[in-house]
Amino acid sequence: MKLLFDENLAPDLAASLAPLYPGSAHVHALGLGSADDAVVWQYARDHGFTIVTRDAESILRRHAEDLRNLEESGEAGVLVLV
């Protein structure tokens, strides 16, 4: 599983967890730090990432359709840290 860390999480998490989750990245390292959520979600889906975020309220309020699309991909997903 590859993790994509959202901008609300520390950029060094990807490097710290690389031994357990190779290929993981932070949005800043991919040039997506200021990108709209929809762009980040599409990138995650297209590249088989699971998004890691602490923005649970936003996820549930604004991204119901995006969640369905990620679920349908079978390779991508969302992990919300609370």
C-alpha positions as CSV (number, residue, x, y, z in Angstrom):
1,M,0.0,0.0,0.0
2,K,1.3,3.5,-0.9
3,L,0.2,6.3,1.3
4,L,-0.3,9.9,0.2
5,F,0.0,12.3,3.1
6,D,-2.3,15.3,2.9
7,E,-0.9,18.8,3.5
8,N,-2.2,18.9,7.1
9,L,0.3,16.2,8.1
10,A,4.1,16.5,8.5
11,P,6.1,16.1,5.2
12,D,8.6,13.8,6.9
13,L,6.0,11.1,7.5
14,A,6.5,9.6,4.1
15,A,10.2,9.2,4.6
16,S,9.7,7.9,8.2
17,L,7.2,5.2,7.0
18,A,9.0,4.3,3.8
19,P,10.3,1.0,5.2
20,L,6.7,-0.1,5.9
21,Y,4.9,1.7,3.0
22,P,7.3,1.9,0.1
23,G,6.4,4.4,-2.6
24,S,4.5,6.7,-0.2
25,A,4.7,10.4,-0.6
26,H,3.6,13.8,0.8
27,V,1.5,16.1,-1.4
28,H,4.2,18.8,-1.2
29,A,6.8,16.4,-2.7
30,L,4.5,15.8,-5.7
31,G,3.8,19.5,-6.3
32,L,0.3,19.1,-5.0
33,G,0.7,21.1,-1.7
34,S,-1.7,23.9,-2.7
35,A,-3.8,21.8,-5.1
36,D,-7.5,21.6,-4.8
37,D,-8.8,18.5,-3.0
38,A,-10.3,17.1,-6.2
39,V,-6.9,17.2,-7.9
40,V,-5.3,15.4,-5.0
41,W,-8.0,12.8,-4.9
42,Q,-7.8,12.1,-8.6
43,Y,-4.0,11.8,-8.4
44,A,-4.4,9.3,-5.6
45,R,-6.9,7.3,-7.6
46,D,-4.8,7.4,-10.8
47,H,-1.6,6.3,-8.9
48,G,-3.0,3.8,-6.4
49,F,-2.4,5.8,-3.3
50,T,-4.4,5.7,0.0
51,I,-4.8,9.3,1.2
52,V,-3.9,9.9,4.8
53,T,-5.5,13.0,6.4
54,R,-6.7,14.6,9.6
55,D,-9.4,16.5,7.9
56,A,-12.3,14.1,8.6
57,E,-15.0,16.7,8.5
58,S,-14.1,17.8,5.1
59,I,-13.9,14.3,3.9
60,L,-17.4,13.4,5.0
61,R,-19.0,16.7,4.0
62,R,-17.4,17.5,0.7
63,H,-16.2,14.2,-0.7
64,A,-18.9,11.6,-0.7
65,E,-18.7,11.0,-4.4
66,D,-14.9,11.0,-4.3
67,L,-15.0,8.3,-1.6
68,R,-17.2,6.2,-3.8
69,N,-14.9,6.6,-6.7
70,L,-11.8,5.6,-4.6
71,E,-13.7,2.6,-3.3
72,E,-14.5,1.5,-6.9
73,S,-10.9,1.7,-7.9
74,G,-10.0,-1.1,-5.6
75,E,-6.4,0.2,-5.3
76,A,-6.9,3.6,-3.6
77,G,-8.6,4.7,-0.4
78,V,-8.6,7.2,2.5
79,L,-7.3,6.8,6.0
80,V,-8.5,9.5,8.4
81,L,-6.4,10.2,11.5
82,V,-8.3,11.5,14.5
